[in-house]
Amino acid sequence: MKSRILAALTMTAATLVATISLSSPAQAEIPGYVKQGAYGWPDQCTGVGYYGQTNGTWRFYYCETVIPTNWNAPGLYYLWVEY
């Protein structure tokens, strides 16, 4: 009986640790930047960022890799901009 309770508590603690670590962002937000959009491919993100910078929509941009692409599927990239 004690081993079941101990196993349940261990699983609960592991789940909490995993949830907390997965919910925190991969890269901290830089003050002054706002998220402009989310893209599936890194060249989409940098293309939109560069276009917005060259036409004067925003001053600076960077792309945050949330989930990298692989051979089978797109990833997830956030475009952060500073106006």
Residue pairs with C-beta under 8 A, 6 or more apart in sequence:
26 64
26 65
26 66
27 64
27 65
29 35
29 80
30 62
30 80
30 82
32 82
33 60
33 62
33 80
33 81
33 82
34 80
34 81
34 82
34 83
35 78
35 79
35 80
36 48
36 49
36 52
36 58
36 61
36 79
36 80
36 81
37 48
37 78
37 79
38 66
38 76
38 77
38 78
38 79
39 45
39 48
39 63
39 76
39 77
39 78
39 79
40 69
40 74
40 75
40 76
40 77
41 69
41 74
41 75
41 77
42 63
42 65
42 69
42 75
42 77
44 77
45 63
45 77
45 78
45 79
46 63
48 79
49 61
49 62
49 63
49 79
49 81
50 61
52 58
52 61
52 81
53 59
53 60
53 61
57 81
57 83
58 81
58 82
58 83
59 82
59 83
60 81
60 82
61 79
61 80
61 81
61 82
62 79
62 80
63 77
63 78
63 79
63 80
64 77
64 78
64 79
64 80
65 75
65 76
65 77
66 75
66 76
66 77
66 78
67 75
67 76
68 75
69 75
